[in-house]
Amino acid sequence: MSRSELACTYAALILFDENISITAEKIATLVKAANVQIESYWPGLFAKLAEKRNIEDLIMNVGSGGGGAVAVAAPAGGAPAAADAPAAEEKKETVKEESEDEDMGFSLFD
């Protein structure tokens, strides 16, 4: 993230936190008060973003990565999916983890 983007992000967050409407002029004023040099188009871009998106939602969902969706196949014949769940659990194999103390058939000093 560039210095300009970061400065505008902080300015938008300050305005949001103070319940002040987020406009390009107010973002530019805060950035100028912080003595940060930015390109003139950044405040307008951030102001448009603030108009279209809810800043609180962006803050609350910052850690949620939008990973892939899980596809669930419906059982044939319209049977409920819950009936298949115990069968799937029975098929799970337990994985034996090897400990460091197990004999692997050789020694360091052979």
C-alpha positions as CSV (number, residue, x, y, z in Angstrom):
1,M,0.0,0.0,0.0
2,S,1.4,3.4,-0.9
3,R,1.9,6.3,1.4
4,S,-1.0,8.1,-0.3
5,E,-3.4,5.3,0.1
6,L,-2.4,4.8,3.7
7,A,-2.8,8.5,4.5
8,C,-6.3,8.6,2.9
9,T,-7.3,5.4,4.7
10,Y,-6.4,6.9,8.0
11,A,-8.1,10.2,7.2
12,A,-11.3,8.3,6.2
13,L,-11.1,6.3,9.4
14,I,-10.7,9.4,11.5
15,L,-13.7,11.1,9.9
16,F,-15.8,7.9,10.3
17,D,-14.7,7.6,14.0
18,E,-15.8,11.3,14.6
19,N,-19.1,10.8,12.8
20,I,-18.2,13.4,10.2
21,S,-19.3,12.9,6.6
22,I,-16.4,11.6,4.5
23,T,-15.8,13.9,1.6
24,A,-12.8,14.5,-0.7
25,E,-12.2,17.9,0.8
26,K,-12.2,16.7,4.4
27,I,-9.8,13.9,3.5
28,A,-7.5,16.3,1.7
29,T,-7.6,18.7,4.7
30,L,-6.7,15.9,7.2
31,V,-3.9,14.7,4.9
32,K,-2.5,18.2,4.4
33,A,-2.7,18.8,8.2
34,A,-0.6,15.6,8.7
35,N,1.9,17.1,6.3
36,V,1.7,14.2,3.9
37,Q,2.1,14.8,0.1
38,I,-0.3,12.8,-2.0
39,E,-1.6,12.8,-5.5
40,S,-4.8,14.9,-5.9
41,Y,-7.0,12.0,-7.1
42,W,-6.8,9.9,-3.9
43,P,-9.2,11.8,-1.7
44,G,-11.9,11.7,-4.4
45,L,-11.5,7.9,-4.8
46,F,-11.8,7.3,-1.0
47,A,-14.8,9.6,-0.8
48,K,-16.5,7.7,-3.5
49,L,-15.7,4.4,-1.7
50,A,-17.2,5.8,1.5
51,E,-20.4,6.7,-0.4
52,K,-20.9,3.3,-1.8
53,R,-19.7,1.1,1.0
54,N,-20.4,1.0,4.7
55,I,-17.1,1.8,6.5
56,E,-18.2,-0.1,9.6
57,D,-18.8,-3.3,7.6
58,L,-15.3,-2.9,6.0
59,I,-13.8,-2.6,9.5
60,M,-15.6,-5.5,11.0
61,N,-14.9,-7.8,8.0
62,V,-11.2,-6.9,7.6
63,G,-10.0,-10.4,8.7
64,S,-12.6,-12.4,6.9
65,G,-10.8,-13.4,3.7
66,G,-13.7,-14.4,1.4
67,G,-12.3,-18.0,0.9
68,G,-13.9,-20.5,-1.4
69,A,-17.5,-21.5,-0.9
70,V,-18.2,-25.0,0.2
71,A,-20.2,-27.0,-2.3
72,V,-22.8,-29.3,-0.8
73,A,-24.3,-31.9,-3.1
74,A,-27.9,-32.8,-2.6
75,P,-28.6,-36.5,-2.2
76,A,-30.4,-38.2,-5.1
77,G,-34.1,-38.9,-4.6
78,G,-34.7,-36.0,-2.3
79,A,-33.5,-37.8,0.8
80,P,-32.5,-35.6,3.7
81,A,-28.8,-34.9,3.9
82,A,-28.7,-35.6,7.6
83,A,-29.2,-39.3,7.0
84,D,-25.9,-39.5,5.2
85,A,-23.9,-37.7,7.9
86,P,-23.3,-40.8,10.2
87,A,-22.1,-42.8,7.2
88,A,-19.6,-40.2,6.4
89,E,-18.3,-40.1,9.9
90,E,-17.8,-43.9,10.0
91,K,-15.6,-43.7,6.9
92,K,-13.2,-41.4,8.6
93,E,-9.9,-43.0,9.3
94,T,-7.9,-42.1,12.3
95,V,-4.5,-40.9,11.5
96,K,-1.8,-42.1,13.8
97,E,0.8,-39.5,14.5
98,E,4.3,-40.6,15.0
99,S,6.0,-39.4,18.1
100,E,9.6,-38.4,18.2
101,D,10.4,-41.2,20.6
102,E,9.2,-44.1,18.3
103,D,11.9,-46.4,17.0
104,M,12.2,-45.9,13.3
105,G,14.5,-49.0,12.8
106,F,17.8,-47.1,12.9
107,S,20.0,-45.4,15.4
108,L,22.0,-42.2,15.1
109,F,25.1,-44.1,16.2
110,D,24.8,-47.3,14.2
